[in-house]
Amino acid sequence: MQSYSVQITEIAESDIRKVFGYISKDSKSAAIKWVGEIAQQIETLENFPLRCEVIPEAGELGEKYRHLIYGKYRTIFSVDGSSVIILRVIHSSRLLDQQSFLT
């Protein structure tokens, strides 16, 4: 079984902090649980990242980005050789465009 190294970009880390802040306004325990679940999902990418579907916007972006979905949020990532790069963690109602990687 191939093992992948997982890297989280600064923008994805910022996304997680922002969502944590938003959820913790209502419930700090729910925010802590959410971060724990996202972290567990990300860890699973060390073994089977290609099990995740290609995002619907991939054709427009020209990249075969994939995603994991947890609740109302998507963890967007790419697979490059033996590396998985977490690019964004966004609300599932948002679609990606090239600008999504700049904010």
Secondary structure, DSSP 8 states (H G I E B T S, - for coil): ----EEEE-HHHHHHHHHHHHHHHTT-HHHHHHHHHHHHHHHHHTTT-GGGS-B-TTHHHHTS--EEEEETTEEEEEEEETTEEEEEEEEETT----GGGGT-
